[in-house]
Amino acid sequence: MYSDIIKKYSFFLVLSCMPYFTKSQEPMVKGSESITEWNKKVFEIAIEEDGLLTLKGVRTAAMVHIAMHDALNAIIPKYSPYGYQSKVPDADPWAAVAQAGYEVAFDQYPNYKKQMDVLLSRQLGRVHDKKAKKKGVRLGKRAASEILKKRANDHHDGEAEYTWHPMAPGVYAEFNEHSGTPEGFIFGAGWAKAKPFMLRSQDQFRSPPPPEISSSAYTKAFNEVKEYGSYQSKVRTKDQAHLAMWWKDFVENSHNRLARQLVIRDNLNLWETARVFALLNMTIYDAYINVFDNKFYYNHWRPYTAIRWAGNDENPNTEPDPEWNNLHKHTYAFPSYPSAHGTASAAAMTVLANTLGTGDNYSFTMNTEEVDKAGPFSGKIKMDPPERSFTSFSQAGMEAAMSRVYLGIHFRYDSEEGFALGAKIGEYAYQHFLKPFKSN
């Protein structure tokens, strides 16, 4: 009996003291790199397969990290599990993480098996205790199976259903010549029907209505985007033009890239890292679901339509410009309000502020090497410089939201409400899921 107690105590002691151990004993920070390797691999594959134009990439990342999180907390329960619950205290945590990541990623991207096999083999090769490794592998498989089963038939790839409305003030209208999409195409309507990971429903957070087209608030926002978002703007600064283009990278790509950097920088352990990435990706996914539900609920028009058609908007204070174009000469083919980019970024930044244990005030630098020149298939352009620095997560989130005004694809109220909506979603995720146990 006493030998069992000593063995259990020693295991806890090893985990708490690992940063001081030799390289061969796999310090805990090395374990966090095992998680970031799978995170990076999933997004590399997702970008190659569909350019992140579907929910598949961020959904896969969320499931990968949930499986890792639940497997680890079956070994030592530090945080509440999402789905899988068990007790396997003598399983190897690195083997559990590696196998959990592999099982989910392979299930979603079977054509990339060779790449995944190489990564799995390298990670399992770091584990030398055969018995603990075997138990870790089995645990990783079980945790992965549970989340895959839980997310089956979640309608993440559902068909878009949309009814076009007659042209009218404030109503979303087709502009396929500017979006570069086929006539009658609408993006993202199916997203509004997908099952969230954490939110109780797709419409859990309903945004307030956008301003009336006849209102002074609308007029002010109209004139702002018309001037600052114009292709040949005379008022937009060089820095505003830079941030407008720089923030075009998809939130799931740029914010996971940032998280990979910060968990290593802050020396997070294996359990902390798994939680950060699980909450981050579930939150980004749910932010898209909630904001697209709002978008199709309000069906609000884009600046491109509003400015060119202003002579018919029944607002005497808005002047039309039938030749107006925005900074990157492209508009995404779905309704404007609220901003999806602002929502997802604010949600992600809220999670990072909470889970990294630093609070909002935190200095960091983000790096984006290249972005789409215009639409998704327009080719890439290099960012010069590729970095932008911030003193808080909320500052970065708001800049991401406001970048869409300077790009000329959103009104200010789209961006501000997107930021507010995202903050609510991020806070809800942090307050209700993967919570630390009091004993910790």
N, C-alpha and C positions, 0 to 999 in steps of 0.2 A: 504493500500500500504506500509506504513512504517513498519507495523508488518511483512510483507513478507520480506522486506529488512533486518530487524533485525534478522529474523529467518535464512535467507540465510547467513548473516554475522556470526551468531553464529555457524552455521555448519562448516564453514571454520575455525573459531577460535578453535573449539573443535579439529578438525583434526590436526591443527598446534601445539596444546598444549598438545595433548594426553599423551606424555611420563610423564607428571607431574601429571596426574590424578590418582584416586584411582583404585584399581584392578577391582572393579565392573564395572568401566566404560571402560574396555577393551582398555588398552593403545595400540598405533599403533604397537609397536614391537610385541605384542601378535598376531596381525593380520598377521605378517610375518610368525609366527609359523604355522598359519592356512594353509598357502601356502606350507611350507616345509613338513607338515604332508601329504598332498596329493602327493607331489613329492616323498616322501619316500614310500608311499603306492603303487604308480604306479610301481616303480622299484622292490619292493618286489614281486608284482604279476607277473611282466614281467619275472623276474628271475625264479620264480616258474613254469611259463607256458612254456617258451622256452629257458631259460638260456641266453637271450639276443643274440641268434643266428640269429634273424631276426631283421628287422627294426621296428617291431611293438611297442616295448617298448619305444624307444626314440621318435618315431612318436606320440605315445599316450601322452607322457610327453609334447611334443611341443604343441599339441592341447589343452591339459589341461591348460597349462600356457598362451596360447594365449587367450583362453576363459576368464580366470581370468583377464588378462591384459585389454582386451577390455571391460569387464563388469565394472571394476573399473574406466576406463577412460570415461565411459558413466555417471558416478556419478560426478567425477571431472576430467576434461580433462587435465592431466599433460603430457601425451605422446600420440603420434599419434597412432591410432588403427591399427590393422592388417587387420581386415575384418569387424567386427560388429561396427556400429556407431549409437549412440542414445544419448538421454539426459534424465537421470533419477536421478536428483540431490538429491532426498529425499529417495532413496533406501539405505538399509543398506549394507555397503561394505563387512562385514564379511559374511553375508548371500549370497551375490552375488558370492563371492569367493568360498564358500563351495558348493553351488549348481552348479556352473560352473564346478568345478573339478569333482563332482559326475557324472554329466550328460555325460561328455566325457569319463571318466574312465569306467562307467557302460556300455556305448555303445560299448566300445572296449573289455571289460572283463566281460560279463554278468554272467559268472559262479562264480564270486567273489562278488556277490551282498551283501551277508550277511556282509562281512567285510566292504564294502563301506557304507552300511546303518548305521553301528555302528559309523563310523567316521563322516558321515553327521549329524547324530542325535546329536552327542557330540558337533560339531561345531555350529549347528543352536541353540542348547540349550544355547549358550553363549549370544545370541541376545534376548533382552527382549522387545524391541519396536516391537509389533506385526505388525503394519502397515508398518513400514520400512522393517521389515523382509520379509513380503509378497512381497513387491516390489523388494527386493534384490533377492529373490528366482526366481521370474519371470524373472528378468534381467539375472541372471546366466543361466537360461534355454535358453534364446534367444541367448546369446553370444555363448553358447556351440553348439546350433543348427546351427548357422552360420558357425563356423569353421568346423564342421562335414560335412556340405553340401559342403563347399569349397574344402575339401580334399577327397571327394568321388571320386573313380576311379582314384586315383593318382598313381596306379601301384606299390605301396610299396611292394607288395607281388607277383610281377610278376615272371614268370618262367625264370630260367636261360637259355640263349641261347649262346652256345659256340661251335666253330669249332676247333678241335684239329689240330695242325700243326706238320709236320714231325720234328723229332729231328734235331736241328741245333744250332750253337753257339748263346747264348743269348735268345733262344726261350723257353718260359715256357713249361715244360714237366710234365707229371704225375708222382707222387711218392706216390701212394696210400698206399704203405707199410709203409711210414713214416707219412702220414697225418691221417691214420686210417680211411679213407673214402672208399666207394665202388669204384670199378674200373670205370673210366669214369666220376667220380663226379667232378664238379667244383663249387666253392662257390662264390656267389656274383655277377654273371654276370647280373642277373636281377636288382640288385641295381643300375647299371649304367643307367637303363632306367626309374627309378622312378622319379616322378615330385618333384623338389626341393620346399622348402618353400619360399626361397628368391632369389636364383640365377636365372638368366634369362634362363639358360639352364644347362643341366648336364655337358656340356663341357665348361662352361664360362671361367674357368681358365685352360688353357692347359699347362702342365709342359713341359719343354724342354726335348729332348731325353736323355736317359741314355748314359753313355760313350760307345764308340765302344769297343767291346770285345778285340780287338787287341791293345787298347790304354794303355798308362802308367797309366792313371787315373783308368781304370778298374783293371789293375794288382795290383795297390796299395790297392784298396778297396777289391779285392779278397783275397789278403794275410792278410789283417787286420781281416776280418771276419773269415777266416780260422784259424787264431791263437787265436783271442780273443773270438770267438763264439764257439770254440770246447768244447765238453763235458769234456775233460780232459786238458783244456787249462793250459799252464805253464806261461802265461803272464797276464791273467785276474786276477784282484785283488779281494779280498773278497767283497769289496764294490761294484765293478762292477757286480759281480755275484748276489749280493743282489738286486741291482736296476734292473737287467735284469729280475729277477723273480717277484719282487715287482710290477713292472709296467704292469704286464700281465692282471690285472683287466680291463674290458672293460671301455673305456673312458666315456660313458654315465653313468656308475655306479659310478666310482671313482670321476669324476668331478662334478656330481650332489651332491654327498656326501660332497665334499669340499664346494660347494656353499651353502648347508644347514648350514654348520658350519659358513661360513663367513658372510652371511646376518644377522645372529643373533649376531655374534661378533661385526659387524659394526653398529648394531642398525638400519638397514634399515627399512623404513616404508613400508606400504602395497603396495603402488604403485611402489616404487623402487624395491621391492622384486619380484613382479609379472613380471616386465620388465626384470630383470636379468635372471629369469628362462625361460621366453619365448624366449629371444634372445639366451640363452645358448643352449637350446635343438633344436631350429630351426637350429642353426649353426652347431651343431654336426651332425644332420641329413643331412644337405646339404654338409658337409665335406665328409661324407661317399659317397654320390652320386657322387660328383665331383672326388674324388680320385679313386673310382672304375671305373668311365669312363676313367680316365687316365690309370689305370692298364690294362684294356682290350684293350685300344688303343695301348699301347706299348708291352703288352704280354711278359714281361721280366722274365727271369728265376730266380729261388731261389738259394741261396748259396748251399743248399743241392745237387741240381742237378749240379750246376756249378763246385763245388769242386770234386765231384765224377767223373764227365765226362770231366774234364779239359784236358785230353789227346787228346780230339777231338775238342777243342775249337779254334784251329788254332792260339793260342797265345803261343809262345815258352817260355814265362816267367811265366806261371802258371803251377804248378805241381799238378797232380791229387792225390787224396787220396781216393781210393774206399771204405775205411772203415770209412770215416769221419762221425761224428755225432755232433749235436749241444747240447747246455747246457741242454735243457729239452727234447731232443730226439723226437722232433715233429716239423713239418712244416705245416702251414695252406695252404689249397688247393685252392690257387688263385695266380695270378701273383704278382711279388715282387714290382715293381716300379710304383709310389712312395709308401712309407709306409702309410698305412691307419691309423695306431695307431698314428704315428707322425703328420699326417694331422689333425685328429680329436682333438688330445690333443692341438696342437698349436692354432687351431681355437677356442677351448673352453677357453684356457688361455687368448687369445687376447680379447675375449668378457668380461671375468671377470676383466681384467686389465682396460678396458674402462668403464664398467657399475658400478663397485664398487666405482668409483670416486677417486681412489687412484693412478692410473697410474701403470706402470710396477713394480716399486720398492715397494715391499710389502712382508713382512715376514710372512710366514705361515707354518703350519705343516699338512701334509696329512697322513691319517691312512688307511692302508689296512691290514686286519687281516689274510686273506687267499687268495690263488690263485689256479688255476688249476695246478696240478703237471706236466702235459704235455698238451694233447689236451683237448677239452671241456668235455669229459666224462672220464677223467683219475683219478678223485678224487681230493680232495683238500689237500694242505699242508699249515701249519701255517707259517706266516712271522715273523722272529725274527731278528731285531725288527720290529714291525708293522708300525712304523712311519718313514717318511723322511721329512726333513725340507728344506725350500727354502727361498731365499731373494728376488726373483722376479718371476713373472708369466712366463716370457720368459725362465728363468733358468729351471723351472719345465717342461715347454713344450719341451725344447731341450733335457732334460734328458729322458723324455718319449720317444722321437724319437730315441735317441741313444741307449736306452735300448735294442732295437731290434738287434743291431749289437752284443752286448755282449751276447744276447740270441742265436745268430747264425742263425737268420732267415731273416736278411736284410743286404744289403751292406750299407756302409756309405752314398753313394749318394742317396739311397732310403730314408734314414732317414732325411738327410739334405733337400732334395727336399720336403719331406712330411711336414717338419716344415715350409718351405717357403710357400708352397701351403696353409697350414692351416692358417697361419698368414694373407694371402690375403683374404681368405674366412671370417675369423673373423672380419677383418677390414671392409670389404664390408658390412657385416651384421650390424655392429654398425653404419656405416655412412649412411645407407639407410633405416633402419627400426626402428620403435618404438622410434622415435626421440622426444626429449623434446620440448614442445611448448615454443616459445620465451617469453611468458608472465610469465613463471615459472622461 
